[in-house]
Amino acid sequence: MVLLAIALALSLLQYSWLAQWAVTPDLPLALAAWAMVDGTEDGVLWRAWLIGIVADFVDPGSEYFHAITYLLLALAYLPLRSLVFRTRSTAWASWAAVCSILAALADGWISGFGDSTWKTMALSAGETAVCAMAVGWLFGGLRGSWHPVGKGGA
């Protein structure tokens, strides 16, 4: 329930206030990237899908894009999981940046790139990486049942 509440709050912020700017971090994706990297292994796919469903529910222009994209990104991350030191902010940021670029490319391929360029995608990926570090710092220290993704560690 904690993860669901955090995903809803970040999605509401993303698709309301931050929607007015062309280049912004993807807050639900930053949460999903952190949840994939830092959480327990048995919930990686479920957490990614749940955050994607919440983002799809809030985003007015999305029909299952986030849920499918986040789930595919989690599937791609599973083989890499044993190679990553999961409690480090650099791991959260790196995976968030990769996810941001891949999601932007998938979105551009499906619906067109519009005003998006490689510069705006790179800037957004960098902002998403920083936000993933902030998300991990803010929510990673929660104790017990308040921890949204479980202690996966490495």
FIKOLZA-1660 file (N, C-alpha, C; in steps of 0.1 Angstrom, whole numbers, plus 5000, padded with zeros to 4 digits):
% residues 154
   i   px   py   pz ch aa at
   1 5008 4988 5000  A  M  N
   1 5000 5000 5000  A  M CA
   1 5009 5013 5000  A  M  C
   2 5020 5012 5006  A  V  N
   2 5029 5023 5007  A  V CA
   2 5034 5027 4993  A  V  C
   3 5038 5016 4986  A  L  N
   3 5043 5018 4972  A  L CA
   3 5032 5024 4963  A  L  C
   4 5020 5019 4965  A  L  N
   4 5008 5024 4957  A  L CA
   4 5006 5039 4960  A  L  C
   5 5007 5043 4972  A  A  N
   5 5005 5057 4976  A  A CA
   5 5016 5066 4970  A  A  C
   6 5028 5061 4971  A  I  N
   6 5039 5069 4966  A  I CA
   6 5038 5070 4951  A  I  C
   7 5035 5059 4944  A  A  N
   7 5033 5059 4929  A  A CA
   7 5022 5069 4925  A  A  C
   8 5011 5069 4933  A  L  N
   8 5000 5078 4930  A  L CA
   8 5004 5092 4931  A  L  C
   9 5011 5096 4942  A  A  N
   9 5015 5109 4945  A  A CA
   9 5024 5114 4934  A  A  C
  10 5034 5106 4930  A  L  N
  10 5044 5110 4920  A  L CA
  10 5037 5111 4906  A  L  C
  11 5028 5102 4903  A  S  N
  11 5021 5103 4891  A  S CA
  11 5012 5115 4890  A  S  C
  12 5005 5118 4901  A  L  N
  12 4997 5131 4900  A  L CA
  12 5006 5143 4898  A  L  C
  13 5017 5144 4905  A  L  N
  13 5027 5155 4903  A  L CA
  13 5032 5155 4889  A  L  C
  14 5035 5143 4883  A  Q  N
  14 5041 5142 4870  A  Q CA
  14 5031 5147 4859  A  Q  C
  15 5018 5143 4860  A  Y  N
  15 5009 5145 4849  A  Y CA
  15 5000 5157 4852  A  Y  C
  16 5003 5165 4862  A  S  N
  16 4996 5177 4864  A  S CA
  16 5005 5189 4864  A  S  C
  17 5012 5191 4874  A  W  N
  17 5021 5203 4875  A  W CA
  17 5033 5202 4866  A  W  C
  18 5040 5191 4865  A  L  N
  18 5052 5190 4857  A  L CA
  18 5048 5189 4842  A  L  C
  19 5036 5186 4838  A  A  N
  19 5032 5185 4824  A  A CA
  19 5033 5197 4816  A  A  C
  20 5034 5209 4823  A  Q  N
  20 5035 5221 4815  A  Q CA
  20 5049 5224 4809  A  Q  C
  21 5059 5217 4813  A  W  N
  21 5072 5219 4807  A  W CA
  21 5076 5208 4797  A  W  C
  22 5084 5211 4788  A  A  N
  22 5088 5202 4777  A  A CA
  22 5098 5192 4782  A  A  C
  23 5107 5196 4791  A  V  N
  23 5117 5187 4796  A  V CA
  23 5116 5185 4811  A  V  C
  24 5112 5174 4816  A  T  N
  24 5110 5171 4830  A  T CA
  24 5115 5157 4833  A  T  C
  25 5118 5155 4846  A  P  N
  25 5121 5141 4849  A  P CA
  25 5108 5133 4849  A  P  C
  26 5109 5120 4847  A  D  N
  26 5098 5111 4847  A  D CA
  26 5097 5105 4861  A  D  C
  27 5089 5111 4870  A  L  N
  27 5089 5107 4884  A  L CA
  27 5084 5092 4886  A  L  C
  28 5073 5088 4880  A  P  N
  28 5069 5074 4881  A  P CA
  28 5080 5064 4876  A  P  C
  29 5087 5068 4866  A  L  N
  29 5098 5059 4861  A  L CA
  29 5110 5059 4870  A  L  C
  30 5113 5070 4877  A  A  N
  30 5123 5071 4887  A  A CA
  30 5120 5062 4898  A  A  C
  31 5107 5062 4903  A  L  N
  31 5103 5053 4913  A  L CA
  31 5104 5038 4909  A  L  C
  32 5099 5036 4897  A  A  N
  32 5100 5022 4892  A  A CA
  32 5114 5017 4890  A  A  C
  33 5123 5025 4886  A  A  N
  33 5137 5021 4884  A  A CA
  33 5143 5018 4898  A  A  C
  34 5141 5027 4907  A  W  N
  34 5146 5024 4921  A  W CA
  34 5140 5011 4927  A  W  C
  35 5127 5009 4925  A  A  N
  35 5120 4997 4930  A  A CA
  35 5126 4985 4923  A  A  C
  36 5129 4985 4911  A  M  N
  36 5135 4974 4904  A  M CA
  36 5149 4971 4909  A  M  C
  37 5157 4981 4911  A  V  N
  37 5170 4979 4915  A  V CA
  37 5172 4975 4930  A  V  C
  38 5165 4983 4939  A  D  N
  38 5168 4982 4953  A  D CA
  38 5159 4972 4960  A  D  C
  39 5148 4968 4955  A  G  N
  39 5138 4959 4962  A  G CA
  39 5142 4945 4961  A  G  C
  40 5133 4937 4967  A  T  N
  40 5135 4922 4968  A  T CA
  40 5133 4917 4953  A  T  C
  41 5140 4906 4951  A  E  N
  41 5139 4900 4937  A  E CA
  41 5126 4894 4934  A  E  C
  42 5119 4889 4943  A  D  N
  42 5106 4882 4940  A  D CA
  42 5095 4892 4936  A  D  C
  43 5097 4905 4939  A  G  N
  43 5086 4914 4935  A  G CA
  43 5090 4924 4924  A  G  C
  44 5101 4922 4917  A  V  N
  44 5105 4932 4907  A  V CA
  44 5095 4934 4896  A  V  C
  45 5089 4923 4891  A  L  N
  45 5080 4925 4880  A  L CA
  45 5067 4930 4885  A  L  C
  46 5062 4926 4896  A  W  N
  46 5050 4930 4902  A  W CA
  46 5050 4945 4905  A  W  C
  47 5061 4950 4911  A  R  N
  47 5062 4964 4915  A  R CA
  47 5063 4973 4902  A  R  C
  48 5070 4969 4892  A  A  N
  48 5071 4977 4880  A  A CA
  48 5058 4978 4873  A  A  C
  49 5050 4967 4873  A  W  N
  49 5037 4967 4866  A  W CA
  49 5028 4976 4874  A  W  C
  50 5028 4975 4888  A  L  N
  50 5019 4983 4896  A  L CA
  50 5021 4998 4894  A  L  C
  51 5034 5002 4894  A  I  N
  51 5037 5016 4892  A  I CA
  51 5033 5020 4878  A  I  C
  52 5034 5012 4868  A  G  N
  52 5030 5015 4855  A  G CA
  52 5015 5016 4854  A  G  C
  53 5007 5008 4861  A  I  N
  53 4993 5008 4861  A  I CA
  53 4988 5022 4867  A  I  C
  54 4994 5025 4878  A  V  N
  54 4991 5038 4884  A  V CA
  54 4994 5050 4875  A  V  C
  55 5005 5050 4868  A  A  N
  55 5009 5060 4859  A  A CA
  55 4999 5061 4847  A  A  C
  56 4995 5049 4842  A  D  N
  56 4985 5048 4832  A  D CA
  56 4971 5054 4836  A  D  C
  57 4968 5051 4849  A  F  N
  57 4955 5056 4854  A  F CA
  57 4955 5071 4855  A  F  C
  58 4966 5077 4858  A  V  N
  58 4966 5092 4860  A  V CA
  58 4969 5099 4847  A  V  C
  59 4978 5093 4838  A  D  N
  59 4981 5100 4826  A  D CA
  59 4969 5100 4816  A  D  C
  60 4965 5112 4812  A  P  N
  60 4953 5112 4803  A  P CA
  60 4955 5107 4789  A  P  C
  61 4967 5106 4785  A  G  N
  61 4970 5101 4771  A  G CA
  61 4976 5087 4770  A  G  C
  62 4974 5080 4780  A  S  N
  62 4981 5067 4780  A  S CA
  62 4971 5055 4782  A  S  C
  63 4973 5045 4774  A  E  N
  63 4965 5033 4775  A  E CA
  63 4974 5021 4776  A  E  C
  64 4978 5018 4788  A  Y  N
  64 4987 5006 4792  A  Y CA
  64 5001 5008 4787  A  Y  C
  65 5005 5020 4782  A  F  N
  65 5018 5022 4778  A  F CA
  65 5028 5020 4790  A  F  C
  66 5026 5027 4801  A  H  N
  66 5035 5026 4812  A  H CA
  66 5036 5012 4818  A  H  C
  67 5024 5006 4820  A  A  N
  67 5024 4993 4826  A  A CA
  67 5032 4983 4817  A  A  C
  68 5030 4983 4804  A  I  N
  68 5038 4974 4796  A  I CA
  68 5052 4977 4795  A  I  C
  69 5055 4990 4794  A  T  N
  69 5069 4995 4793  A  T CA
  69 5077 4992 4805  A  T  C
  70 5071 4995 4817  A  Y  N
  70 5078 4992 4830  A  Y CA
  70 5080 4977 4832  A  Y  C
  71 5070 4969 4828  A  L  N
  71 5071 4955 4829  A  L CA
  71 5082 4949 4820  A  L  C
  72 5083 4954 4808  A  L  N
  72 5094 4950 4799  A  L CA
  72 5108 4955 4804  A  L  C
  73 5108 4966 4809  A  L  N
  73 5121 4971 4815  A  L CA
  73 5125 4962 4827  A  L  C
  74 5115 4958 4835  A  A  N
  74 5118 4950 4846  A  A CA
  74 5123 4936 4842  A  A  C
  75 5117 4931 4831  A  L  N
  75 5122 4918 4825  A  L CA
  75 5136 4919 4820  A  L  C
  76 5139 4931 4814  A  A  N
  76 5152 4933 4809  A  A CA
  76 5162 4934 4820  A  A  C
  77 5158 4939 4831  A  Y  N
  77 5167 4941 4843  A  Y CA
  77 5170 4928 4850  A  Y  C
  78 5161 4919 4850  A  L  N
  78 5163 4907 4858  A  L CA
  78 5176 4900 4856  A  L  C
  79 5181 4898 4843  A  P  N
  79 5194 4891 4841  A  P CA
  79 5206 4900 4846  A  P  C
  80 5204 4913 4847  A  L  N
  80 5215 4922 4852  A  L CA
  80 5215 4923 4867  A  L  C
  81 5205 4918 4873  A  R  N
  81 5203 4921 4888  A  R CA
  81 5215 4915 4896  A  R  C
  82 5220 4904 4893  A  S  N
  82 5231 4898 4901  A  S CA
  82 5244 4906 4899  A  S  C
  83 5245 4914 4889  A  L  N
  83 5258 4921 4886  A  L CA
  83 5258 4935 4892  A  L  C
  84 5247 4940 4898  A  V  N
  84 5245 4953 4903  A  V CA
  84 5246 4954 4918  A  V  C
  85 5253 4963 4924  A  F  N
  85 5253 4965 4938  A  F CA
  85 5241 4974 4941  A  F  C
  86 5230 4968 4945  A  R  N
  86 5217 4974 4945  A  R CA
  86 5214 4985 4955  A  R  C
  87 5222 4986 4965  A  T  N
  87 5219 4997 4975  A  T CA
  87 5227 5010 4972  A  T  C
  88 5233 5011 4961  A  R  N
  88 5240 5023 4957  A  R CA
  88 5232 5032 4949  A  R  C
  89 5233 5045 4951  A  S  N
  89 5225 5055 4944  A  S CA
  89 5230 5055 4929  A  S  C
  90 5242 5052 4926  A  T  N
  90 5247 5052 4912  A  T CA
  90 5240 5041 4904  A  T  C
  91 5237 5030 4911  A  A  N
  91 5229 5019 4904  A  A CA
  91 5215 5023 4901  A  A  C
  92 5209 5030 4911  A  W  N
  92 5195 5035 4908  A  W CA
  92 5195 5045 4897  A  W  C
  93 5205 5055 4897  A  A  N
  93 5205 5065 4887  A  A CA
  93 5208 5060 4873  A  A  C
  94 5218 5050 4873  A  S  N
  94 5221 5045 4860  A  S CA
  94 5210 5037 4853  A  S  C
  95 5203 5029 4861  A  W  N
  95 5191 5022 4856  A  W CA
  95 5180 5031 4852  A  W  C
  96 5178 5042 4860  A  A  N
  96 5167 5051 4857  A  A CA
  96 5170 5059 4844  A  A  C
  97 5183 5062 4841  A  A  N
  97 5187 5069 4829  A  A CA
  97 5184 5060 4817  A  A  C
  98 5189 5047 4818  A  V  N
  98 5187 5038 4807  A  V CA
  98 5172 5036 4805  A  V  C
  99 5164 5034 4815  A  C  N
  99 5149 5033 4814  A  C CA
  99 5143 5045 4807  A  C  C
 100 5147 5057 4811  A  S  N
 100 5142 5069 4806  A  S CA
 100 5144 5070 4791  A  S  C
 101 5156 5067 4786  A  I  N
 101 5160 5067 4772  A  I CA
 101 5151 5057 4764  A  I  C
 102 5151 5044 4770  A  L  N
 102 5143 5034 4763  A  L CA
 102 5128 5037 4762  A  L  C
 103 5123 5042 4773  A  A  N
 103 5109 5046 4773  A  A CA
 103 5106 5057 4764  A  A  C
 104 5115 5067 4763  A  A  N
 104 5113 5078 4753  A  A CA
 104 5114 5073 4739  A  A  C
 105 5123 5064 4736  A  L  N
 105 5124 5059 4723  A  L CA
 105 5112 5050 4719  A  L  C
 106 5107 5043 4729  A  A  N
 106 5095 5035 4726  A  A CA
 106 5083 5044 4724  A  A  C
 107 5081 5054 4732  A  D  N
 107 5070 5063 4730  A  D CA
 107 5071 5071 4717  A  D  C
 108 5083 5075 4713  A  G  N
 108 5085 5082 4701  A  G CA
 108 5082 5073 4689  A  G  C
 109 5086 5060 4690  A  W  N
 109 5083 5050 4679  A  W CA
 109 5068 5048 4678  A  W  C
 110 5061 5047 4689  A  I  N
 110 5047 5044 4689  A  I CA
 110 5039 5056 4684  A  I  C
 111 5041 5068 4690  A  S  N
 111 5033 5079 4688  A  S CA
 111 5039 5091 4681  A  S  C
 112 5052 5090 4677  A  G  N
 112 5059 5101 4671  A  G CA
 112 5067 5109 4681  A  G  C
 113 5078 5114 4676  A  F  N
 113 5087 5121 4685  A  F CA
 113 5083 5136 4687  A  F  C
 114 5075 5141 4679  A  G  N
 114 5071 5155 4681  A  G CA
 114 5083 5165 4682  A  G  C
 115 5083 5173 4692  A  D  N
 115 5094 5182 4694  A  D CA
 115 5106 5176 4701  A  D  C
 116 5105 5163 4705  A  S  N
 116 5116 5156 4712  A  S CA
 116 5128 5154 4703  A  S  C
 117 5140 5157 4709  A  T  N
 117 5153 5155 4702  A  T CA
 117 5161 5147 4711  A  T  C
 118 5173 5143 4706  A  W  N
 118 5182 5136 4715  A  W CA
 118 5187 5144 4727  A  W  C
 119 5187 5157 4725  A  K  N
 119 5191 5166 4737  A  K CA
 119 5181 5166 4748  A  K  C
 120 5168 5167 4744  A  T  N
 120 5157 5167 4754  A  T CA
 120 5156 5154 4760  A  T  C
 121 5158 5143 4753  A  M  N
 121 5158 5129 4759  A  M CA
 121 5169 5127 4769  A  M  C
 122 5181 5132 4765  A  A  N
 122 5193 5131 4774  A  A CA
 122 5191 5139 4786  A  A  C
 123 5186 5151 4785  A  L  N
 123 5183 5160 4797  A  L CA
 123 5173 5153 4806  A  L  C
 124 5162 5149 4800  A  S  N
 124 5152 5142 4808  A  S CA
 124 5157 5129 4815  A  S  C
 125 5165 5122 4808  A  A  N
 125 5171 5110 4814  A  A CA
 125 5180 5114 4826  A  A  C
 126 5188 5124 4824  A  G  N
 126 5196 5129 4836  A  G CA
 126 5188 5134 4847  A  G  C
 127 5177 5141 4845  A  E  N
 127 5168 5145 4855  A  E CA
 127 5161 5133 4862  A  E  C
 128 5157 5123 4854  A  T  N
 128 5151 5111 4860  A  T CA
 128 5161 5104 4868  A  T  C
 129 5174 5103 4864  A  A  N
 129 5184 5097 4872  A  A CA
 129 5186 5103 4886  A  A  C
 130 5186 5116 4886  A  V  N
 130 5188 5124 4898  A  V CA
 130 5175 5121 4907  A  V  C
 131 5164 5121 4901  A  C  N
 131 5151 5119 4909  A  C CA
 131 5151 5104 4914  A  C  C
 132 5157 5095 4907  A  A  N
 132 5157 5081 4912  A  A CA
 132 5166 5081 4925  A  A  C
 133 5177 5088 4925  A  M  N
 133 5186 5089 4937  A  M CA
 133 5178 5095 4948  A  M  C
 134 5170 5106 4945  A  A  N
 134 5163 5112 4956  A  A CA
 134 5152 5103 4961  A  A  C
 135 5145 5096 4952  A  V  N
 135 5135 5086 4957  A  V CA
 135 5141 5076 4966  A  V  C
 136 5152 5070 4962  A  G  N
 136 5159 5060 4970  A  G CA
 136 5163 5065 4983  A  G  C
 137 5168 5078 4983  A  W  N
 137 5172 5084 4996  A  W CA
 137 5160 5086 5005  A  W  C
 138 5149 5091 4999  A  L  N
 138 5137 5095 5007  A  L CA
 138 5130 5082 5013  A  L  C
 139 5128 5073 5004  A  F  N
 139 5120 5061 5008  A  F CA
 139 5128 5049 5011  A  F  C
 140 5140 5048 5008  A  G  N
 140 5148 5037 5011  A  G CA
 140 5151 5035 5026  A  G  C
 141 5150 5046 5033  A  G  N
 141 5153 5045 5048  A  G CA
 141 5141 5042 5056  A  G  C
 142 5130 5041 5050  A  L  N
 142 5118 5037 5058  A  L CA
 142 5119 5023 5064  A  L  C
 143 5114 5022 5076  A  R  N
 143 5116 5009 5083  A  R CA
 143 5104 5000 5083  A  R  C
 144 5106 4987 5085  A  G  N
 144 5096 4978 5086  A  G CA
 144 5085 4978 5075  A  G  C
 145 5073 4978 5079  A  S  N
 145 5062 4977 5070  A  S CA
 145 5060 4990 5062  A  S  C
 146 5067 5000 5065  A  W  N
 146 5066 5013 5058  A  W CA
 146 5075 5013 5046  A  W  C
 147 5085 5003 5045  A  H  N
 147 5094 5003 5034  A  H CA
 147 5086 4998 5021  A  H  C
 148 5086 5006 5011  A  P  N
 148 5078 5003 4999  A  P CA
 148 5082 4991 4991  A  P  C
 149 5095 4987 4991  A  V  N
 149 5099 4976 4982  A  V CA
 149 5106 4965 4989  A  V  C
 150 5107 4965 5001  A  G  N
 150 5115 4954 5008  A  G CA
 150 5130 4957 5007  A  G  C
 151 5137 4951 5016  A  K  N
 151 5151 4952 5016  A  K CA
 151 5158 4941 5007  A  K  C
 152 5161 4945 4995  A  G  N
 152 5168 4935 4986  A  G CA
 152 5183 4934 4988  A  G  C
 153 5189 4946 4989  A  G  N
 153 5203 4947 4992  A  G CA
 153 5212 4939 4982  A  G  C
 154 5225 4940 4983  A  A  N
 154 5234 4932 4976  A  A CA
 154 5248 4932 4982  A  A  C
% end
